[in-house]
Amino acid sequence: MPERPIDRSTEPDSDRTVADLLEVRLRQLGVARVYGRALAGLEHVLVPNSDLAVLLADADGRLGHHDGSGRLGAALLDGPILHLSSAPGGVAPLQTVTTAEELLNALVDPPGLLVPGTLALHLDLDLAAPAGDAVATAEPERSAVMTLDPSMASLDIVLVVGPGVVRSDALDGARAFARSGGFGILNTWGAKGVERWDSPFHFGTAGLQERDMELAGLSEADVVIVSGLDPAETPLDRLGSWVVQEVPPAQLGALTTGWTPSRELPERPPLYDQIAKVVTPLYESDGVPLTGARAALHLSGALPDRGVAVADPGAAGFWIARTFPTSIPGSVCVPATYTPGFAAAAALVCSIEGRPCLAVSDQVGGIEGIDDVSAELLELAESLGRPVALQLWGPEGSLDSSGAHVELLAESLATTTVRIDEVPVDVASTEALEGVAGALIAWPTADDES
């Protein structure tokens, strides 16, 4: 798990306040800063607009740590209301807490650490009051450890993993399972990098198009094991009527306890090869406008260590989710739901924490080709003195060569100001991919939402 366990052994400090107690627990949940109003000793980012504060908290939590492990983002709003989230656009019923004990219990196993989620707490108590000997009495939900009988090694098993496997730092377990049985791993786009893009155990990225699961061989598998799926990204009903077994990410490594490791490599399904046949010539094309795949390849090549490429769901986001080659979990982030301004918010979060970021959105009109929320976020970045660069992919732009885009990406990473760059990318040409894997089903484009 990405969080430290709750320490129940420490003797209560008679001088600590409820706010002190809350700060300690939030830090255990990965919260490093709070947007909106100030809270205890956490780093404070003053954001007068509560909607922007919430979106920044959502983006902060969805990005996670630089290695992809999970954390929550936090916004403190008037009320006071504490918004904790890792789901852009996420909403949750408002839960009122009136005592320090209730507050701690609400934070024992909050949503959003493993898979993107949101928690909203109305803090109906005095944060400056003494905390006394308050402790959490609730316990995290636990499940029995599951193992598979060695006789199942002869079955055709496919593992489908979502962002929870990355956020819970269960990569070793997933990879050990695949190698124990010679099984393939199919990742959703929120779990890119669980296996290297060129690993024989990598079966491809699924959930973006309607035939992905079929082409990934799920219809022919004896058992489909799923782990860490985000329901907003991959609803279970999308897995059809196949035999599906859900396994918590932390238990993946124990599934094949007692097995003799397989010496066989899995046979890749049609999804991988058929997508590759379409995408490879697009990678190799160096004309302008750039192909979506070539532009995504440039992003991958330009990204430095500990960096992240972020994109708004939509036309540009599809190409990044589908064709961004990576072997580093957490190095690319395209949310499961369309939330205007996510890419700009994520870029601002990265700027605040000193993390390299390449941010991409669609050319959708409005102020300088961006949506109104993104424009507000860039104005906020400017007022905070934080450098942010946002690329807009679409028909507009003045690049004269493929190499000029590589140079522009280097300038974006080194920017000391707020900048917007229009890049000519043919994001609308998806016919060849749709001919292979069917219609795009991940999320609506910005045009569809307007």
C-alpha positions as CSV (number, residue, x, y, z in Angstrom):
1,M,0.0,0.0,0.0
2,P,1.2,3.5,-0.7
3,E,0.4,4.9,2.7
4,R,2.1,4.2,6.0
5,P,0.0,2.3,8.6
6,I,-1.8,4.2,11.3
7,D,0.4,4.3,14.4
8,R,-1.8,3.4,17.3
9,S,1.1,3.0,19.8
10,T,2.2,6.6,20.2
11,E,1.3,8.1,23.5
12,P,-1.2,11.0,23.1
13,D,0.4,14.5,23.1
14,S,-1.7,16.7,25.5
15,D,-0.7,19.8,23.4
16,R,-1.8,18.6,20.0
17,T,-4.9,20.0,18.4
18,V,-7.5,18.4,16.1
19,A,-5.8,20.2,13.2
20,D,-2.4,18.6,14.2
21,L,-4.0,15.2,14.3
22,L,-5.6,15.8,10.9
23,E,-2.3,16.9,9.4
24,V,-0.5,13.8,10.6
25,R,-3.1,11.6,9.0
26,L,-3.3,13.5,5.8
27,R,0.5,13.2,5.4
28,Q,0.2,9.5,5.9
29,L,-2.3,9.5,3.0
30,G,0.3,11.3,0.8
31,V,-1.2,14.8,1.0
32,A,1.7,17.3,0.7
33,R,-0.3,20.5,0.2
34,V,-3.8,21.9,0.5
35,Y,-5.5,24.1,-2.1
36,G,-8.0,26.8,-1.2
37,R,-7.9,27.6,2.6
38,A,-4.9,26.9,4.8
39,L,-4.8,23.8,7.0
40,A,-2.4,23.2,9.9
41,G,1.2,22.9,8.7
42,L,0.6,21.6,5.2
43,E,2.0,23.6,2.3
44,H,-0.8,26.1,1.3
45,V,-1.7,27.1,-2.2
46,L,-4.1,30.0,-2.1
47,V,-6.8,29.5,-4.6
48,P,-9.8,31.9,-4.2
49,N,-12.0,30.0,-6.7
50,S,-13.3,26.9,-4.9
51,D,-13.9,25.0,-8.2
52,L,-10.3,25.5,-9.2
53,A,-9.1,24.4,-5.8
54,V,-11.2,21.2,-6.1
55,L,-9.8,20.5,-9.6
56,L,-6.2,21.1,-8.4
57,A,-6.8,18.6,-5.6
58,D,-8.3,16.1,-8.0
59,A,-5.3,16.5,-10.3
60,D,-2.8,16.3,-7.5
61,G,-4.2,13.0,-6.3
62,R,-4.6,11.5,-9.7
63,L,-1.0,12.2,-10.6
64,G,0.2,10.3,-7.5
65,H,3.9,10.3,-6.6
66,H,6.6,10.3,-9.3
67,D,6.7,6.5,-9.3
68,G,3.0,6.3,-9.8
69,S,2.1,5.2,-6.3
70,G,-1.1,6.6,-4.9
71,R,-1.8,9.6,-2.9
72,L,-4.8,12.0,-2.2
73,G,-5.0,15.6,-3.2
74,A,-6.6,18.0,-0.7
75,A,-8.7,21.2,-0.9
76,L,-10.2,23.0,2.1
77,L,-13.2,25.0,1.2
78,D,-15.6,27.3,3.1
79,G,-17.8,25.3,5.5
80,P,-15.2,24.1,6.2
81,I,-15.3,21.2,3.8
82,L,-12.4,19.0,3.2
83,H,-12.2,17.6,-0.3
84,L,-9.9,14.6,-0.7
85,S,-9.6,13.1,-4.2
86,S,-7.7,11.4,-6.9
87,A,-10.6,11.4,-9.4
88,P,-10.8,14.4,-11.7
89,G,-14.4,15.6,-11.6
90,G,-15.1,13.2,-8.7
91,V,-18.0,13.8,-6.4
92,A,-19.0,12.2,-3.1
93,P,-21.8,12.5,-0.6
94,L,-20.9,15.1,2.0
95,Q,-20.1,13.3,5.3
96,T,-20.3,15.4,8.5
97,V,-17.8,14.7,11.3
98,T,-18.4,16.3,14.7
99,T,-15.6,14.7,16.8
100,A,-11.9,14.0,16.4
101,E,-12.7,10.2,16.6
102,E,-15.2,10.5,13.8
103,L,-12.7,12.4,11.7
104,L,-10.0,9.8,12.2
105,N,-12.4,6.9,11.5
106,A,-13.5,8.6,8.2
107,L,-9.8,8.6,7.2
108,V,-8.9,5.0,8.1
109,D,-9.5,3.6,4.6
110,P,-10.6,6.5,2.4
111,P,-11.5,6.1,-1.3
112,G,-9.0,7.3,-3.8
113,L,-5.7,5.7,-2.7
114,L,-5.9,2.5,-4.8
115,V,-8.3,3.5,-7.6
116,P,-9.3,7.1,-8.3
117,G,-12.0,8.2,-5.9
118,T,-13.3,11.1,-3.8
119,L,-14.2,11.8,-0.2
120,A,-15.9,15.0,1.1
121,L,-16.0,15.8,4.8
122,H,-17.9,18.6,6.5
123,L,-15.6,19.4,9.4
124,D,-18.3,20.4,12.0
125,L,-15.8,20.6,14.9
126,D,-13.2,23.1,16.2
127,L,-9.9,22.3,14.5
128,A,-8.1,24.4,17.1
129,A,-9.5,22.4,20.0
130,P,-7.3,19.9,22.0
131,A,-7.3,16.5,20.4
132,G,-6.9,14.7,23.7
133,D,-6.5,11.0,23.4
134,A,-8.5,10.6,20.2
135,V,-7.6,7.6,18.1
136,A,-9.3,5.8,15.2
137,T,-11.3,2.7,16.2
138,A,-12.3,1.6,12.7
139,E,-10.1,-1.0,10.9
140,P,-9.2,-1.1,7.2
141,E,-11.2,-3.6,5.1
142,R,-9.3,-6.8,4.8
143,S,-9.7,-9.8,2.5
144,A,-8.5,-13.4,2.7
145,V,-5.3,-14.2,0.7
146,M,-6.1,-16.1,-2.5
147,T,-3.9,-18.7,-4.1
148,L,-4.4,-20.7,-7.3
149,D,-4.0,-24.4,-7.5
150,P,-0.9,-25.3,-9.6
151,S,-3.2,-27.4,-11.9
152,M,-4.4,-24.0,-13.2
153,A,-1.0,-23.5,-14.9
154,S,-2.3,-25.3,-17.9
155,L,-5.2,-22.9,-18.4
156,D,-5.2,-19.9,-20.7
157,I,-5.3,-17.0,-18.1
158,V,-5.2,-13.3,-18.9
159,L,-4.5,-10.6,-16.3
160,V,-6.2,-7.3,-16.8
161,V,-4.8,-4.5,-14.6
162,G,-6.0,-1.0,-13.9
163,P,-4.5,2.0,-12.2
164,G,-4.9,0.4,-8.7
165,V,-2.0,-1.9,-9.5
166,V,0.3,1.0,-10.1
167,R,-1.1,3.2,-7.3
168,S,-0.7,0.4,-4.7
169,D,2.9,-0.3,-5.9
170,A,1.9,-3.9,-6.7
171,L,4.0,-4.1,-9.9
172,D,6.3,-6.8,-8.7
173,G,3.4,-9.0,-7.8
174,A,1.7,-8.5,-11.2
175,R,5.0,-9.3,-13.0
176,A,5.7,-12.3,-10.8
177,F,2.3,-13.7,-11.6
178,A,2.8,-13.3,-15.3
179,R,6.1,-15.0,-15.3
180,S,5.1,-17.8,-13.0
181,G,2.5,-19.0,-15.4
182,G,3.7,-17.6,-18.7
183,F,0.6,-15.3,-18.8
184,G,0.1,-12.0,-20.5
185,I,-0.8,-8.7,-18.9
186,L,-3.4,-6.4,-20.5
187,N,-3.4,-2.9,-19.0
188,T,-6.0,-0.2,-19.2
189,W,-4.7,3.2,-20.3
190,G,-4.5,4.2,-16.6
191,A,-2.0,1.5,-16.0
192,K,0.4,2.0,-18.9
193,G,3.9,0.9,-18.0
194,V,3.1,-2.1,-15.8
195,E,5.0,-4.0,-18.5
196,R,7.4,-2.4,-20.9
197,W,5.7,-1.6,-24.2
198,D,8.0,-4.1,-25.9
199,S,7.8,-6.9,-23.2
200,P,6.5,-10.3,-24.4
201,F,4.2,-10.2,-21.4
202,H,2.6,-7.0,-22.5
203,F,-0.6,-7.7,-24.3
204,G,-1.5,-4.1,-25.1
205,T,-3.7,-1.3,-23.8
206,A,-7.4,-1.9,-23.6
207,G,-10.6,0.0,-22.9
208,L,-10.2,2.8,-25.5
209,Q,-12.1,1.1,-28.4
210,E,-15.1,-1.2,-28.5
211,R,-13.2,-4.3,-29.7
212,D,-10.2,-4.0,-27.5
213,M,-11.2,-6.8,-25.1
214,E,-12.2,-9.2,-27.8
215,L,-9.0,-8.7,-29.7
216,A,-7.0,-9.1,-26.5
217,G,-8.2,-12.7,-26.4
218,L,-10.5,-12.4,-23.4
219,S,-13.2,-14.3,-25.3
220,E,-10.8,-17.3,-25.7
221,A,-9.3,-17.2,-22.2
222,D,-10.3,-19.9,-19.6
223,V,-10.0,-17.3,-16.8
224,V,-9.8,-13.5,-16.8
225,I,-8.2,-12.1,-13.6
226,V,-8.8,-8.4,-13.0
227,S,-7.0,-6.2,-10.5
228,G,-7.1,-2.5,-9.6
229,L,-9.6,-1.5,-12.3
230,D,-11.1,2.0,-12.2
231,P,-14.9,1.5,-12.8
232,A,-15.0,4.8,-14.6
233,E,-12.3,3.6,-17.0
234,T,-13.2,-0.1,-17.3
235,P,-16.7,-1.0,-16.1
236,L,-16.8,-4.7,-15.3
237,D,-19.8,-5.2,-17.7
238,R,-17.3,-4.3,-20.5
239,L,-15.6,-7.6,-19.8
240,G,-18.6,-9.5,-21.2
241,S,-19.7,-12.9,-19.9
242,W,-16.2,-14.3,-19.5
243,V,-15.1,-16.0,-16.3
244,V,-13.8,-13.1,-14.3
245,Q,-12.0,-13.3,-10.9
246,E,-11.2,-10.0,-9.2
247,V,-8.0,-10.0,-7.1
248,P,-6.8,-7.1,-4.9
249,P,-3.5,-5.7,-6.3
250,A,-1.5,-6.6,-3.1
251,Q,-2.4,-10.3,-3.5
252,L,-1.3,-10.8,-7.1
253,G,2.2,-12.0,-6.0
254,A,0.7,-14.7,-3.8
255,L,-1.6,-16.2,-6.5
256,T,1.0,-18.6,-7.8
257,T,2.6,-19.6,-4.5
258,G,4.0,-23.1,-4.9
259,W,4.0,-23.1,-8.7
260,T,6.9,-24.2,-10.7
261,P,7.8,-21.1,-12.8
262,S,6.9,-21.4,-16.5
263,R,9.6,-21.4,-19.1
264,E,7.1,-20.5,-21.8
265,L,6.4,-17.0,-23.1
266,P,2.8,-16.1,-23.7
267,E,1.5,-15.8,-27.3
268,R,0.4,-12.2,-27.9
269,P,-3.2,-11.7,-28.9
270,P,-4.3,-10.0,-32.2
271,L,-4.8,-6.6,-30.4
272,Y,-1.1,-6.0,-30.0
273,D,0.0,-6.9,-33.6
274,Q,-3.0,-5.4,-35.4
275,I,-2.7,-2.1,-33.5
276,A,1.1,-2.1,-34.2
277,K,0.5,-2.6,-38.0
278,V,-1.5,0.7,-38.0
279,V,0.6,2.6,-35.6
280,T,4.1,1.8,-36.8
281,P,3.9,3.8,-40.1
282,L,2.4,6.6,-38.1
283,Y,5.4,6.6,-35.7
284,E,7.7,6.7,-38.7
285,S,5.9,9.6,-40.5
286,D,7.8,12.8,-40.1
287,G,5.5,15.1,-42.1
288,V,3.6,18.2,-40.8
289,P,0.9,18.1,-39.6
290,L,2.3,15.4,-37.3
291,T,0.4,12.2,-36.9
292,G,-1.1,11.6,-33.4
293,A,1.2,8.6,-32.9
294,R,4.4,10.6,-33.9
295,A,3.5,13.5,-31.6
296,A,2.9,11.0,-28.7
297,L,6.3,9.4,-29.5
298,H,8.0,12.8,-29.3
299,L,6.4,13.3,-25.8
300,S,7.7,9.9,-24.6
301,G,11.2,10.6,-26.0
302,A,11.4,14.1,-24.5
303,L,10.2,13.2,-21.0
304,P,13.0,13.2,-18.4
305,D,13.3,11.0,-15.3
306,R,10.5,11.5,-12.8
307,G,8.6,13.4,-15.4
308,V,5.0,12.9,-16.5
309,A,3.0,13.6,-19.7
310,V,-0.6,14.6,-18.9
311,A,-3.5,15.1,-21.3
312,D,-7.1,16.0,-21.3
313,P,-9.4,13.2,-22.5
314,G,-10.4,13.9,-26.0
315,A,-8.9,13.7,-29.5
316,A,-5.3,14.4,-28.4
317,G,-5.7,12.3,-25.2
318,F,-6.8,9.3,-27.2
319,W,-3.5,9.2,-29.2
320,I,-1.5,9.6,-26.0
321,A,-3.5,6.9,-24.2
322,R,-3.2,4.6,-27.2
323,T,0.3,5.2,-28.6
324,F,2.5,6.7,-25.9
325,P,5.2,4.0,-25.5
326,T,6.4,3.7,-21.9
327,S,8.1,1.3,-19.5
328,I,7.7,3.6,-16.5
329,P,4.4,3.4,-14.6
330,G,3.0,6.8,-13.7
331,S,4.8,8.6,-16.5
332,V,1.6,9.3,-18.5
333,C,-1.8,10.3,-17.1
334,V,-5.0,10.7,-19.1
335,P,-8.1,10.6,-16.7
336,A,-11.0,8.3,-17.2
337,T,-13.6,11.1,-17.3
338,Y,-13.7,14.3,-19.3
339,T,-13.1,17.2,-16.9
340,P,-12.2,20.6,-18.6
341,G,-8.9,21.9,-17.3
342,F,-7.3,18.7,-16.0
343,A,-4.2,19.0,-18.1
344,A,-3.6,22.6,-17.1
345,A,-4.3,21.8,-13.4
346,A,-1.9,18.8,-13.5
347,A,0.8,21.0,-15.1
348,L,0.4,23.6,-12.3
349,V,0.6,20.9,-9.6
350,C,3.8,19.6,-11.2
351,S,5.2,23.1,-11.4
352,I,4.5,23.6,-7.7
353,E,6.3,20.4,-6.7
354,G,9.1,20.8,-9.2
355,R,8.2,17.8,-11.3
356,P,8.9,17.9,-15.1
357,C,5.6,17.9,-17.0
358,L,4.5,17.9,-20.6
359,A,0.8,18.9,-20.8
360,V,-1.5,18.5,-23.8
361,S,-5.0,19.5,-24.6
362,D,-7.2,19.9,-27.7
363,Q,-7.7,23.0,-29.8
364,V,-11.2,23.8,-28.8
365,G,-11.6,27.6,-29.3
366,G,-12.2,30.1,-26.5
367,I,-9.3,32.1,-25.3
368,E,-6.2,31.3,-27.4
369,G,-7.7,28.0,-28.4
370,I,-8.3,26.7,-24.8
371,D,-11.4,26.1,-22.7
372,D,-12.3,28.7,-20.1
373,V,-11.3,26.5,-17.1
374,S,-7.8,26.0,-18.5
375,A,-7.5,29.7,-19.2
376,E,-8.4,30.5,-15.5
377,L,-5.8,27.9,-14.3
378,L,-3.1,29.5,-16.5
379,E,-4.0,32.9,-15.1
380,L,-3.7,31.4,-11.6
381,A,-0.3,30.0,-12.4
382,E,0.8,33.4,-13.6
383,S,-0.4,35.0,-10.4
384,L,1.5,32.4,-8.4
385,G,4.6,32.9,-10.4
386,R,4.6,29.2,-11.5
387,P,5.8,28.3,-15.0
388,V,3.4,26.2,-17.0
389,A,3.5,25.1,-20.6
390,L,0.4,23.7,-22.4
391,Q,0.4,22.3,-25.9
392,L,-2.8,22.4,-28.0
393,W,-2.9,19.7,-30.7
394,G,-5.1,20.2,-33.7
395,P,-5.3,21.7,-37.1
396,E,-3.6,25.0,-36.2
397,G,0.1,25.7,-35.6
398,S,3.1,26.8,-37.5
399,L,5.7,24.1,-37.0
400,D,7.6,23.5,-40.3
401,S,9.1,20.1,-39.4
402,S,8.8,17.1,-37.1
403,G,12.1,18.1,-35.5
404,A,10.7,21.5,-34.6
405,H,8.2,19.7,-32.3
406,V,11.0,18.0,-30.5
407,E,12.7,21.4,-30.0
408,L,9.4,22.9,-28.8
409,L,9.0,20.1,-26.2
410,A,12.5,20.9,-24.8
411,E,11.5,24.6,-24.6
412,S,8.3,23.6,-22.8
413,L,10.3,21.7,-20.2
414,A,12.6,24.6,-19.6
415,T,10.0,27.4,-19.6
416,T,10.1,30.0,-16.9
417,T,6.8,31.5,-17.8
418,V,3.2,30.5,-18.7
419,R,3.0,29.6,-22.3
420,I,0.5,28.1,-24.8
421,D,1.7,26.5,-28.0
422,E,-0.5,25.4,-30.9
423,V,0.9,22.3,-32.5
424,P,-0.4,21.0,-35.9
425,V,-1.3,17.4,-35.2
426,D,-3.8,15.3,-37.2
427,V,-5.7,14.0,-34.2
428,A,-8.9,13.4,-36.1
429,S,-7.6,10.7,-38.4
430,T,-8.6,7.6,-36.4
431,E,-10.2,5.6,-39.3
432,A,-7.5,3.1,-39.6
433,L,-7.5,2.3,-35.8
434,E,-11.3,2.1,-35.8
435,G,-11.1,-0.3,-38.7
436,V,-9.1,-2.6,-36.5
437,A,-10.6,-2.2,-33.0
438,G,-13.9,-0.4,-33.5
439,A,-15.3,2.9,-32.3
440,L,-13.7,5.0,-29.6
441,I,-15.5,4.4,-26.4
442,A,-13.2,5.8,-23.7
443,W,-14.8,9.2,-23.3
444,P,-16.5,11.9,-25.3
445,T,-14.3,14.5,-27.0
446,A,-14.5,18.1,-25.9
447,D,-16.7,18.8,-29.0
448,D,-19.2,16.1,-27.8
449,E,-19.4,17.7,-24.4
450,S,-20.0,21.3,-25.7
